[in-house]
Amino acid sequence: MKARLPQGMGGGAQNMNGMIKQAQKMQAQITELQEDIENREFKSTSGGGAVEVVMSGKKEIKSLTISPDVVDKDDIEMLQDLIISAFNDTVHQIEETSEKEMGAITGGVSFPGLF
């Protein structure tokens, strides 16, 4: 009795070559998207715009703007909290954008360590 593969399965070397070409195309798209995201700027504010953080897609701070109105020598903790909040929000934006746009390329399949 011979084992039968489901329709569309098998094909030997031709099928393998097609899969390899598809993987190479996906890899090129992922690399292109990663470079695109790294070159983008992401911005977040906290405290009603009192603190603004602008970061690159590489998660490097490009600028930090602090309104003089929130600088109070007696309440440094509030200023620190505003900076941390804006920074964390910007990092989350970068990560969400990366996951969403990579998911569009990979069909939602996660590749650990890739992004």
Jmol script that loads the backbone (N, CA, C; Angstrom):
load data "model"
ATOM      1  N   MET A   1       0.843  -1.171   0.000  1.00  0.00           N
ATOM      2  CA  MET A   1       0.000   0.000   0.000  1.00  0.00           C
ATOM      3  C   MET A   1       0.897   1.245   0.000  1.00  0.00           C
ATOM      4  N   LYS A   2       0.588   2.187  -0.895  1.00  0.00           N
ATOM      5  CA  LYS A   2       1.389   3.396  -1.017  1.00  0.00           C
ATOM      6  C   LYS A   2       0.780   4.511  -0.167  1.00  0.00           C
ATOM      7  N   ALA A   3       1.665   5.276   0.455  1.00  0.00           N
ATOM      8  CA  ALA A   3       1.205   6.437   1.222  1.00  0.00           C
ATOM      9  C   ALA A   3       0.918   7.575   0.255  1.00  0.00           C
ATOM     10  N   ARG A   4      -0.141   8.282   0.500  1.00  0.00           N
ATOM     11  CA  ARG A   4      -0.495   9.403  -0.371  1.00  0.00           C
ATOM     12  C   ARG A   4      -0.372  10.698   0.404  1.00  0.00           C
ATOM     13  N   LEU A   5       0.214  11.677  -0.236  1.00  0.00           N
ATOM     14  CA  LEU A   5       0.317  13.008   0.355  1.00  0.00           C
ATOM     15  C   LEU A   5      -0.906  13.824  -0.041  1.00  0.00           C
ATOM     16  N   PRO A   6      -1.314  14.719   0.807  1.00  0.00           N
ATOM     17  CA  PRO A   6      -2.438  15.587   0.436  1.00  0.00           C
ATOM     18  C   PRO A   6      -2.113  16.374  -0.822  1.00  0.00           C
ATOM     19  N   GLN A   7      -3.155  16.750  -1.534  1.00  0.00           N
ATOM     20  CA  GLN A   7      -2.965  17.497  -2.774  1.00  0.00           C
ATOM     21  C   GLN A   7      -2.203  18.787  -2.484  1.00  0.00           C
ATOM     22  N   GLY A   8      -1.253  19.103  -3.321  1.00  0.00           N
ATOM     23  CA  GLY A   8      -0.450  20.307  -3.147  1.00  0.00           C
ATOM     24  C   GLY A   8       0.812  20.053  -2.345  1.00  0.00           C
ATOM     25  N   MET A   9       0.892  18.900  -1.699  1.00  0.00           N
ATOM     26  CA  MET A   9       2.084  18.558  -0.930  1.00  0.00           C
ATOM     27  C   MET A   9       2.995  17.742  -1.836  1.00  0.00           C
ATOM     28  N   GLY A  10       4.211  17.731  -1.499  1.00  0.00           N
ATOM     29  CA  GLY A  10       5.153  16.972  -2.316  1.00  0.00           C
ATOM     30  C   GLY A  10       5.706  17.876  -3.395  1.00  0.00           C
ATOM     31  N   GLY A  11       6.020  17.338  -4.522  1.00  0.00           N
ATOM     32  CA  GLY A  11       6.568  18.143  -5.599  1.00  0.00           C
ATOM     33  C   GLY A  11       8.077  18.146  -5.583  1.00  0.00           C
ATOM     34  N   GLY A  12       8.655  17.614  -4.534  1.00  0.00           N
ATOM     35  CA  GLY A  12      10.091  17.454  -4.474  1.00  0.00           C
ATOM     36  C   GLY A  12      10.852  18.757  -4.541  1.00  0.00           C
ATOM     37  N   ALA A  13      11.870  18.762  -5.387  1.00  0.00           N
ATOM     38  CA  ALA A  13      12.799  19.894  -5.478  1.00  0.00           C
ATOM     39  C   ALA A  13      12.112  21.177  -5.931  1.00  0.00           C
ATOM     40  N   GLN A  14      11.142  21.070  -6.827  1.00  0.00           N
ATOM     41  CA  GLN A  14      10.449  22.279  -7.300  1.00  0.00           C
ATOM     42  C   GLN A  14       9.730  22.971  -6.158  1.00  0.00           C
ATOM     43  N   ASN A  15       9.029  22.187  -5.336  1.00  0.00           N
ATOM     44  CA  ASN A  15       8.306  22.749  -4.209  1.00  0.00           C
ATOM     45  C   ASN A  15       9.283  23.389  -3.215  1.00  0.00           C
ATOM     46  N   MET A  16      10.411  22.732  -2.969  1.00  0.00           N
ATOM     47  CA  MET A  16      11.418  23.244  -2.041  1.00  0.00           C
ATOM     48  C   MET A  16      12.018  24.538  -2.570  1.00  0.00           C
ATOM     49  N   ASN A  17      12.300  24.604  -3.859  1.00  0.00           N
ATOM     50  CA  ASN A  17      12.851  25.829  -4.451  1.00  0.00           C
ATOM     51  C   ASN A  17      11.866  26.982  -4.324  1.00  0.00           C
ATOM     52  N   GLY A  18      10.599  26.695  -4.528  1.00  0.00           N
ATOM     53  CA  GLY A  18       9.576  27.734  -4.383  1.00  0.00           C
ATOM     54  C   GLY A  18       9.495  28.250  -2.963  1.00  0.00           C
ATOM     55  N   MET A  19       9.585  27.340  -1.998  1.00  0.00           N
ATOM     56  CA  MET A  19       9.549  27.743  -0.590  1.00  0.00           C
ATOM     57  C   MET A  19      10.771  28.585  -0.231  1.00  0.00           C
ATOM     58  N   ILE A  20      11.918  28.210  -0.757  1.00  0.00           N
ATOM     59  CA  ILE A  20      13.149  28.957  -0.489  1.00  0.00           C
ATOM     60  C   ILE A  20      13.040  30.367  -1.077  1.00  0.00           C
ATOM     61  N   LYS A  21      12.535  30.467  -2.300  1.00  0.00           N
ATOM     62  CA  LYS A  21      12.377  31.785  -2.926  1.00  0.00           C
ATOM     63  C   LYS A  21      11.396  32.647  -2.135  1.00  0.00           C
ATOM     64  N   GLN A  22      10.333  32.029  -1.646  1.00  0.00           N
ATOM     65  CA  GLN A  22       9.343  32.753  -0.854  1.00  0.00           C
ATOM     66  C   GLN A  22       9.966  33.254   0.450  1.00  0.00           C
ATOM     67  N   ALA A  23      10.761  32.410   1.091  1.00  0.00           N
ATOM     68  CA  ALA A  23      11.429  32.790   2.342  1.00  0.00           C
ATOM     69  C   ALA A  23      12.426  33.919   2.095  1.00  0.00           C
ATOM     70  N   GLN A  24      13.147  33.864   0.984  1.00  0.00           N
ATOM     71  CA  GLN A  24      14.110  34.921   0.658  1.00  0.00           C
ATOM     72  C   GLN A  24      13.402  36.245   0.411  1.00  0.00           C
ATOM     73  N   LYS A  25      12.256  36.177  -0.275  1.00  0.00           N
ATOM     74  CA  LYS A  25      11.475  37.385  -0.533  1.00  0.00           C
ATOM     75  C   LYS A  25      10.979  37.977   0.785  1.00  0.00           C
ATOM     76  N   MET A  26      10.488  37.121   1.680  1.00  0.00           N
ATOM     77  CA  MET A  26       9.994  37.584   2.978  1.00  0.00           C
ATOM     78  C   MET A  26      11.134  38.202   3.785  1.00  0.00           C
ATOM     79  N   GLN A  27      12.297  37.580   3.736  1.00  0.00           N
ATOM     80  CA  GLN A  27      13.453  38.103   4.461  1.00  0.00           C
ATOM     81  C   GLN A  27      13.834  39.487   3.941  1.00  0.00           C
ATOM     82  N   ALA A  28      13.795  39.685   2.639  1.00  0.00           N
ATOM     83  CA  ALA A  28      14.109  40.994   2.054  1.00  0.00           C
ATOM     84  C   ALA A  28      13.083  42.031   2.490  1.00  0.00           C
ATOM     85  N   GLN A  29      11.805  41.645   2.516  1.00  0.00           N
ATOM     86  CA  GLN A  29      10.760  42.573   2.953  1.00  0.00           C
ATOM     87  C   GLN A  29      10.935  42.944   4.422  1.00  0.00           C
ATOM     88  N   ILE A  30      11.279  41.966   5.248  1.00  0.00           N
ATOM     89  CA  ILE A  30      11.485  42.217   6.675  1.00  0.00           C
ATOM     90  C   ILE A  30      12.665  43.163   6.880  1.00  0.00           C
ATOM     91  N   THR A  31      13.759  42.919   6.180  1.00  0.00           N
ATOM     92  CA  THR A  31      14.944  43.779   6.296  1.00  0.00           C
ATOM     93  C   THR A  31      14.616  45.206   5.875  1.00  0.00           C
ATOM     94  N   GLU A  32      13.884  45.350   4.783  1.00  0.00           N
ATOM     95  CA  GLU A  32      13.493  46.670   4.292  1.00  0.00           C
ATOM     96  C   GLU A  32      12.603  47.389   5.314  1.00  0.00           C
ATOM     97  N   LEU A  33      11.652  46.666   5.883  1.00  0.00           N
ATOM     98  CA  LEU A  33      10.758  47.258   6.874  1.00  0.00           C
ATOM     99  C   LEU A  33      11.516  47.646   8.135  1.00  0.00           C
ATOM    100  N   GLN A  34      12.434  46.801   8.591  1.00  0.00           N
ATOM    101  CA  GLN A  34      13.220  47.134   9.778  1.00  0.00           C
ATOM    102  C   GLN A  34      14.002  48.429   9.566  1.00  0.00           C
ATOM    103  N   GLU A  35      14.607  48.576   8.410  1.00  0.00           N
ATOM    104  CA  GLU A  35      15.355  49.800   8.105  1.00  0.00           C
ATOM    105  C   GLU A  35      14.426  51.009   8.068  1.00  0.00           C
ATOM    106  N   ASP A  36      13.238  50.819   7.486  1.00  0.00           N
ATOM    107  CA  ASP A  36      12.253  51.894   7.418  1.00  0.00           C
ATOM    108  C   ASP A  36      11.841  52.330   8.824  1.00  0.00           C
ATOM    109  N   ILE A  37      11.524  51.376   9.680  1.00  0.00           N
ATOM    110  CA  ILE A  37      11.099  51.704  11.049  1.00  0.00           C
ATOM    111  C   ILE A  37      12.234  52.381  11.814  1.00  0.00           C
ATOM    112  N   GLU A  38      13.458  51.906  11.637  1.00  0.00           N
ATOM    113  CA  GLU A  38      14.596  52.514  12.329  1.00  0.00           C
ATOM    114  C   GLU A  38      14.804  53.974  11.930  1.00  0.00           C
ATOM    115  N   ASN A  39      14.421  54.332  10.713  1.00  0.00           N
ATOM    116  CA  ASN A  39      14.599  55.704  10.234  1.00  0.00           C
ATOM    117  C   ASN A  39      13.426  56.622  10.571  1.00  0.00           C
ATOM    118  N   ARG A  40      12.351  56.070  11.091  1.00  0.00           N
ATOM    119  CA  ARG A  40      11.189  56.878  11.467  1.00  0.00           C
ATOM    120  C   ARG A  40      11.412  57.549  12.816  1.00  0.00           C
ATOM    121  N   GLU A  41      10.595  58.571  13.058  1.00  0.00           N
ATOM    122  CA  GLU A  41      10.589  59.216  14.369  1.00  0.00           C
ATOM    123  C   GLU A  41       9.241  58.977  15.021  1.00  0.00           C
ATOM    124  N   PHE A  42       9.268  58.714  16.317  1.00  0.00           N
ATOM    125  CA  PHE A  42       8.076  58.479  17.114  1.00  0.00           C
ATOM    126  C   PHE A  42       8.061  59.506  18.238  1.00  0.00           C
ATOM    127  N   LYS A  43       6.876  60.041  18.527  1.00  0.00           N
ATOM    128  CA  LYS A  43       6.774  61.119  19.511  1.00  0.00           C
ATOM    129  C   LYS A  43       5.659  60.817  20.493  1.00  0.00           C
ATOM    130  N   SER A  44       5.922  61.106  21.774  1.00  0.00           N
ATOM    131  CA  SER A  44       4.913  60.989  22.814  1.00  0.00           C
ATOM    132  C   SER A  44       5.033  62.179  23.746  1.00  0.00           C
ATOM    133  N   THR A  45       3.902  62.495  24.357  1.00  0.00           N
ATOM    134  CA  THR A  45       3.897  63.563  25.357  1.00  0.00           C
ATOM    135  C   THR A  45       3.256  63.036  26.630  1.00  0.00           C
ATOM    136  N   SER A  46       3.526  63.718  27.715  1.00  0.00           N
ATOM    137  CA  SER A  46       2.866  63.413  28.985  1.00  0.00           C
ATOM    138  C   SER A  46       2.620  64.732  29.704  1.00  0.00           C
ATOM    139  N   GLY A  47       1.749  64.655  30.700  1.00  0.00           N
ATOM    140  CA  GLY A  47       1.434  65.864  31.458  1.00  0.00           C
ATOM    141  C   GLY A  47       0.760  66.917  30.602  1.00  0.00           C
ATOM    142  N   GLY A  48      -0.090  66.483  29.675  1.00  0.00           N
ATOM    143  CA  GLY A  48      -0.787  67.434  28.821  1.00  0.00           C
ATOM    144  C   GLY A  48       0.137  68.195  27.887  1.00  0.00           C
ATOM    145  N   GLY A  49       1.234  67.573  27.498  1.00  0.00           N
ATOM    146  CA  GLY A  49       2.184  68.201  26.590  1.00  0.00           C
ATOM    147  C   GLY A  49       3.350  68.864  27.307  1.00  0.00           C
ATOM    148  N   ALA A  50       3.408  68.719  28.622  1.00  0.00           N
ATOM    149  CA  ALA A  50       4.482  69.344  29.397  1.00  0.00           C
ATOM    150  C   ALA A  50       5.837  68.705  29.103  1.00  0.00           C
ATOM    151  N   VAL A  51       5.819  67.423  28.791  1.00  0.00           N
ATOM    152  CA  VAL A  51       7.047  66.705  28.440  1.00  0.00           C
ATOM    153  C   VAL A  51       6.817  66.017  27.107  1.00  0.00           C
ATOM    154  N   GLU A  52       7.780  66.181  26.197  1.00  0.00           N
ATOM    155  CA  GLU A  52       7.692  65.540  24.887  1.00  0.00           C
ATOM    156  C   GLU A  52       8.993  64.795  24.613  1.00  0.00           C
ATOM    157  N   VAL A  53       8.850  63.544  24.184  1.00  0.00           N
ATOM    158  CA  VAL A  53      10.004  62.722  23.823  1.00  0.00           C
ATOM    159  C   VAL A  53       9.872  62.340  22.356  1.00  0.00           C
ATOM    160  N   VAL A  54      10.947  62.529  21.598  1.00  0.00           N
ATOM    161  CA  VAL A  54      11.008  62.092  20.210  1.00  0.00           C
ATOM    162  C   VAL A  54      12.142  61.080  20.124  1.00  0.00           C
ATOM    163  N   MET A  55      11.793  59.897  19.588  1.00  0.00           N
ATOM    164  CA  MET A  55      12.783  58.828  19.459  1.00  0.00           C
ATOM    165  C   MET A  55      12.818  58.315  18.032  1.00  0.00           C
ATOM    166  N   SER A  56      13.960  57.752  17.668  1.00  0.00           N
ATOM    167  CA  SER A  56      14.062  57.060  16.383  1.00  0.00           C
ATOM    168  C   SER A  56      13.524  55.657  16.574  1.00  0.00           C
ATOM    169  N   GLY A  57      13.270  54.979  15.467  1.00  0.00           N
ATOM    170  CA  GLY A  57      12.829  53.600  15.518  1.00  0.00           C
ATOM    171  C   GLY A  57      13.878  52.673  16.105  1.00  0.00           C
ATOM    172  N   LYS A  58      15.102  53.170  16.259  1.00  0.00           N
ATOM    173  CA  LYS A  58      16.171  52.400  16.904  1.00  0.00           C
ATOM    174  C   LYS A  58      16.101  52.541  18.422  1.00  0.00           C
ATOM    175  N   LYS A  59      15.070  53.266  18.886  1.00  0.00           N
ATOM    176  CA  LYS A  59      14.848  53.537  20.307  1.00  0.00           C
ATOM    177  C   LYS A  59      15.945  54.424  20.892  1.00  0.00           C
ATOM    178  N   GLU A  60      16.409  55.364  20.079  1.00  0.00           N
ATOM    179  CA  GLU A  60      17.369  56.364  20.523  1.00  0.00           C
ATOM    180  C   GLU A  60      16.641  57.689  20.658  1.00  0.00           C
ATOM    181  N   ILE A  61      16.862  58.382  21.767  1.00  0.00           N
ATOM    182  CA  ILE A  61      16.194  59.659  21.982  1.00  0.00           C
ATOM    183  C   ILE A  61      16.788  60.700  21.040  1.00  0.00           C
ATOM    184  N   LYS A  62      15.910  61.350  20.277  1.00  0.00           N
ATOM    185  CA  LYS A  62      16.319  62.418  19.365  1.00  0.00           C
ATOM    186  C   LYS A  62      16.172  63.777  20.050  1.00  0.00           C
ATOM    187  N   SER A  63      15.086  63.912  20.831  1.00  0.00           N
ATOM    188  CA  SER A  63      14.907  65.159  21.561  1.00  0.00           C
ATOM    189  C   SER A  63      14.022  64.935  22.780  1.00  0.00           C
ATOM    190  N   LEU A  64      14.219  65.787  23.756  1.00  0.00           N
ATOM    191  CA  LEU A  64      13.428  65.796  24.977  1.00  0.00           C
ATOM    192  C   LEU A  64      13.097  67.257  25.271  1.00  0.00           C
ATOM    193  N   THR A  65      11.804  67.559  25.307  1.00  0.00           N
ATOM    194  CA  THR A  65      11.365  68.926  25.569  1.00  0.00           C
ATOM    195  C   THR A  65      10.586  68.942  26.877  1.00  0.00           C
ATOM    196  N   ILE A  66      10.984  69.841  27.772  1.00  0.00           N
ATOM    197  CA  ILE A  66      10.325  69.970  29.070  1.00  0.00           C
ATOM    198  C   ILE A  66       9.839  71.400  29.212  1.00  0.00           C
ATOM    199  N   SER A  67       8.549  71.547  29.465  1.00  0.00           N
ATOM    200  CA  SER A  67       7.967  72.871  29.669  1.00  0.00           C
ATOM    201  C   SER A  67       8.465  73.432  30.996  1.00  0.00           C
ATOM    202  N   PRO A  68       8.885  74.681  31.009  1.00  0.00           N
ATOM    203  CA  PRO A  68       9.343  75.296  32.262  1.00  0.00           C
ATOM    204  C   PRO A  68       8.271  75.267  33.360  1.00  0.00           C
ATOM    205  N   ASP A  69       7.004  75.182  32.962  1.00  0.00           N
ATOM    206  CA  ASP A  69       5.917  75.167  33.942  1.00  0.00           C
ATOM    207  C   ASP A  69       5.956  73.957  34.863  1.00  0.00           C
ATOM    208  N   VAL A  70       6.557  72.844  34.425  1.00  0.00           N
ATOM    209  CA  VAL A  70       6.564  71.636  35.250  1.00  0.00           C
ATOM    210  C   VAL A  70       7.860  71.451  36.028  1.00  0.00           C
ATOM    211  N   VAL A  71       8.759  72.408  35.891  1.00  0.00           N
ATOM    212  CA  VAL A  71      10.021  72.318  36.621  1.00  0.00           C
ATOM    213  C   VAL A  71       9.820  72.982  37.989  1.00  0.00           C
ATOM    214  N   ASP A  72       9.760  72.129  39.000  1.00  0.00           N
ATOM    215  CA  ASP A  72       9.548  72.585  40.372  1.00  0.00           C
ATOM    216  C   ASP A  72      10.582  71.891  41.239  1.00  0.00           C
ATOM    217  N   LYS A  73      11.510  72.658  41.786  1.00  0.00           N
ATOM    218  CA  LYS A  73      12.590  72.049  42.568  1.00  0.00           C
ATOM    219  C   LYS A  73      12.062  71.286  43.778  1.00  0.00           C
ATOM    220  N   ASP A  74      10.848  71.592  44.207  1.00  0.00           N
ATOM    221  CA  ASP A  74      10.266  70.894  45.352  1.00  0.00           C
ATOM    222  C   ASP A  74       9.478  69.652  44.944  1.00  0.00           C
ATOM    223  N   ASP A  75       9.352  69.409  43.645  1.00  0.00           N
ATOM    224  CA  ASP A  75       8.599  68.247  43.179  1.00  0.00           C
ATOM    225  C   ASP A  75       9.301  67.594  41.982  1.00  0.00           C
ATOM    226  N   ILE A  76      10.530  67.205  42.200  1.00  0.00           N
ATOM    227  CA  ILE A  76      11.330  66.570  41.150  1.00  0.00           C
ATOM    228  C   ILE A  76      10.710  65.234  40.730  1.00  0.00           C
ATOM    229  N   GLU A  77      10.078  64.521  41.673  1.00  0.00           N
ATOM    230  CA  GLU A  77       9.495  63.220  41.375  1.00  0.00           C
ATOM    231  C   GLU A  77       8.435  63.312  40.278  1.00  0.00           C
ATOM    232  N   MET A  78       7.624  64.377  40.293  1.00  0.00           N
ATOM    233  CA  MET A  78       6.602  64.534  39.257  1.00  0.00           C
ATOM    234  C   MET A  78       7.248  64.674  37.880  1.00  0.00           C
ATOM    235  N   LEU A  79       8.288  65.465  37.787  1.00  0.00           N
ATOM    236  CA  LEU A  79       8.982  65.650  36.517  1.00  0.00           C
ATOM    237  C   LEU A  79       9.594  64.328  36.055  1.00  0.00           C
ATOM    238  N   GLN A  80      10.194  63.598  36.963  1.00  0.00           N
ATOM    239  CA  GLN A  80      10.765  62.300  36.611  1.00  0.00           C
ATOM    240  C   GLN A  80       9.678  61.355  36.093  1.00  0.00           C
ATOM    241  N   ASP A  81       8.532  61.337  36.761  1.00  0.00           N
ATOM    242  CA  ASP A  81       7.418  60.486  36.334  1.00  0.00           C
ATOM    243  C   ASP A  81       6.928  60.867  34.943  1.00  0.00           C
ATOM    244  N   LEU A  82       6.854  62.156  34.652  1.00  0.00           N
ATOM    245  CA  LEU A  82       6.405  62.607  33.333  1.00  0.00           C
ATOM    246  C   LEU A  82       7.385  62.169  32.244  1.00  0.00           C
ATOM    247  N   ILE A  83       8.669  62.283  32.534  1.00  0.00           N
ATOM    248  CA  ILE A  83       9.692  61.876  31.558  1.00  0.00           C
ATOM    249  C   ILE A  83       9.628  60.367  31.328  1.00  0.00           C
ATOM    250  N   ILE A  84       9.534  59.605  32.396  1.00  0.00           N
ATOM    251  CA  ILE A  84       9.458  58.151  32.273  1.00  0.00           C
ATOM    252  C   ILE A  84       8.210  57.746  31.495  1.00  0.00           C
ATOM    253  N   SER A  85       7.091  58.389  31.783  1.00  0.00           N
ATOM    254  CA  SER A  85       5.839  58.076  31.098  1.00  0.00           C
ATOM    255  C   SER A  85       5.940  58.329  29.598  1.00  0.00           C
ATOM    256  N   ALA A  86       6.466  59.487  29.228  1.00  0.00           N
ATOM    257  CA  ALA A  86       6.599  59.820  27.806  1.00  0.00           C
ATOM    258  C   ALA A  86       7.578  58.869  27.116  1.00  0.00           C
ATOM    259  N   PHE A  87       8.674  58.578  27.790  1.00  0.00           N
ATOM    260  CA  PHE A  87       9.668  57.659  27.227  1.00  0.00           C
ATOM    261  C   PHE A  87       9.058  56.273  27.005  1.00  0.00           C
ATOM    262  N   ASN A  88       8.407  55.726  28.032  1.00  0.00           N
ATOM    263  CA  ASN A  88       7.816  54.384  27.921  1.00  0.00           C
ATOM    264  C   ASN A  88       6.736  54.330  26.852  1.00  0.00           C
ATOM    265  N   ASP A  89       5.933  55.371  26.743  1.00  0.00           N
ATOM    266  CA  ASP A  89       4.892  55.402  25.719  1.00  0.00           C
ATOM    267  C   ASP A  89       5.500  55.381  24.319  1.00  0.00           C
ATOM    268  N   THR A  90       6.583  56.102  24.135  1.00  0.00           N
ATOM    269  CA  THR A  90       7.237  56.136  22.829  1.00  0.00           C
ATOM    270  C   THR A  90       7.815  54.763  22.480  1.00  0.00           C
ATOM    271  N   VAL A  91       8.442  54.111  23.443  1.00  0.00           N
ATOM    272  CA  VAL A  91       8.984  52.768  23.212  1.00  0.00           C
ATOM    273  C   VAL A  91       7.856  51.807  22.840  1.00  0.00           C
ATOM    274  N   HIS A  92       6.716  51.901  23.536  1.00  0.00           N
ATOM    275  CA  HIS A  92       5.578  51.036  23.210  1.00  0.00           C
ATOM    276  C   HIS A  92       5.062  51.306  21.799  1.00  0.00           C
ATOM    277  N   GLN A  93       5.062  52.566  21.388  1.00  0.00           N
ATOM    278  CA  GLN A  93       4.635  52.898  20.019  1.00  0.00           C
ATOM    279  C   GLN A  93       5.527  52.205  18.993  1.00  0.00           C
ATOM    280  N   ILE A  94       6.832  52.266  19.231  1.00  0.00           N
ATOM    281  CA  ILE A  94       7.791  51.654  18.307  1.00  0.00           C
ATOM    282  C   ILE A  94       7.563  50.151  18.241  1.00  0.00           C
ATOM    283  N   GLU A  95       7.411  49.520  19.402  1.00  0.00           N
ATOM    284  CA  GLU A  95       7.221  48.068  19.445  1.00  0.00           C
ATOM    285  C   GLU A  95       5.903  47.649  18.791  1.00  0.00           C
ATOM    286  N   GLU A  96       4.821  48.381  19.063  1.00  0.00           N
ATOM    287  CA  GLU A  96       3.525  48.059  18.463  1.00  0.00           C
ATOM    288  C   GLU A  96       3.557  48.225  16.953  1.00  0.00           C
ATOM    289  N   THR A  97       4.201  49.293  16.486  1.00  0.00           N
ATOM    290  CA  THR A  97       4.315  49.522  15.046  1.00  0.00           C
ATOM    291  C   THR A  97       5.104  48.387  14.395  1.00  0.00           C
ATOM    292  N   SER A  98       6.210  48.003  15.023  1.00  0.00           N
ATOM    293  CA  SER A  98       7.034  46.919  14.484  1.00  0.00           C
ATOM    294  C   SER A  98       6.247  45.620  14.414  1.00  0.00           C
ATOM    295  N   GLU A  99       5.561  45.271  15.506  1.00  0.00           N
ATOM    296  CA  GLU A  99       4.797  44.025  15.535  1.00  0.00           C
ATOM    297  C   GLU A  99       3.683  44.029  14.491  1.00  0.00           C
ATOM    298  N   LYS A 100       2.967  45.133  14.399  1.00  0.00           N
ATOM    299  CA  LYS A 100       1.844  45.226  13.457  1.00  0.00           C
ATOM    300  C   LYS A 100       2.331  45.117  12.010  1.00  0.00           C
ATOM    301  N   GLU A 101       3.355  45.881  11.669  1.00  0.00           N
ATOM    302  CA  GLU A 101       3.814  45.903  10.286  1.00  0.00           C
ATOM    303  C   GLU A 101       4.573  44.634   9.913  1.00  0.00           C
ATOM    304  N   MET A 102       5.303  44.049  10.865  1.00  0.00           N
ATOM    305  CA  MET A 102       5.969  42.765  10.598  1.00  0.00           C
ATOM    306  C   MET A 102       4.923  41.666  10.445  1.00  0.00           C
ATOM    307  N   GLY A 103       3.874  41.722  11.248  1.00  0.00           N
ATOM    308  CA  GLY A 103       2.807  40.729  11.166  1.00  0.00           C
ATOM    309  C   GLY A 103       2.147  40.719   9.804  1.00  0.00           C
ATOM    310  N   ALA A 104       2.074  41.902   9.180  1.00  0.00           N
ATOM    311  CA  ALA A 104       1.493  41.978   7.839  1.00  0.00           C
ATOM    312  C   ALA A 104       2.361  41.229   6.824  1.00  0.00           C
ATOM    313  N   ILE A 105       3.655  41.216   7.046  1.00  0.00           N
ATOM    314  CA  ILE A 105       4.566  40.521   6.134  1.00  0.00           C
ATOM    315  C   ILE A 105       4.596  39.030   6.426  1.00  0.00           C
ATOM    316  N   THR A 106       4.661  38.681   7.708  1.00  0.00           N
ATOM    317  CA  THR A 106       4.849  37.281   8.095  1.00  0.00           C
ATOM    318  C   THR A 106       3.546  36.521   8.270  1.00  0.00           C
ATOM    319  N   GLY A 107       2.435  37.208   8.115  1.00  0.00           N
ATOM    320  CA  GLY A 107       1.147  36.548   8.305  1.00  0.00           C
ATOM    321  C   GLY A 107       0.861  36.251   9.764  1.00  0.00           C
ATOM    322  N   GLY A 108       1.486  37.026  10.653  1.00  0.00           N
ATOM    323  CA  GLY A 108       1.251  36.859  12.082  1.00  0.00           C
ATOM    324  C   GLY A 108       2.141  35.816  12.729  1.00  0.00           C
ATOM    325  N   VAL A 109       2.999  35.162  11.964  1.00  0.00           N
ATOM    326  CA  VAL A 109       3.900  34.174  12.531  1.00  0.00           C
ATOM    327  C   VAL A 109       5.074  34.914  13.167  1.00  0.00           C
ATOM    328  N   SER A 110       5.361  34.588  14.412  1.00  0.00           N
ATOM    329  CA  SER A 110       6.446  35.242  15.133  1.00  0.00           C
ATOM    330  C   SER A 110       7.742  34.487  14.929  1.00  0.00           C
ATOM    331  N   PHE A 111       8.812  35.233  14.678  1.00  0.00           N
ATOM    332  CA  PHE A 111      10.139  34.658  14.554  1.00  0.00           C
ATOM    333  C   PHE A 111      10.974  35.184  15.709  1.00  0.00           C
ATOM    334  N   PRO A 112      11.180  34.396  16.761  1.00  0.00           N
ATOM    335  CA  PRO A 112      11.904  34.867  17.941  1.00  0.00           C
ATOM    336  C   PRO A 112      13.254  35.457  17.588  1.00  0.00           C
ATOM    337  N   GLY A 113      13.534  36.612  18.191  1.00  0.00           N
ATOM    338  CA  GLY A 113      14.816  37.266  17.975  1.00  0.00           C
ATOM    339  C   GLY A 113      14.886  38.106  16.720  1.00  0.00           C
ATOM    340  N   LEU A 114      13.848  38.033  15.884  1.00  0.00           N
ATOM    341  CA  LEU A 114      13.871  38.784  14.633  1.00  0.00           C
ATOM    342  C   LEU A 114      13.399  40.198  14.824  1.00  0.00           C
ATOM    343  N   PHE A 115      12.329  40.372  15.607  1.00  0.00           N
ATOM    344  CA  PHE A 115      11.797  41.712  15.868  1.00  0.00           C
ATOM    345  C   PHE A 115      11.052  41.722  17.160  1.00  0.00           C
TER     346      PHE A 115
END
end "model"
wireframe off; spacefill off
backbone 0.3
color backbone group
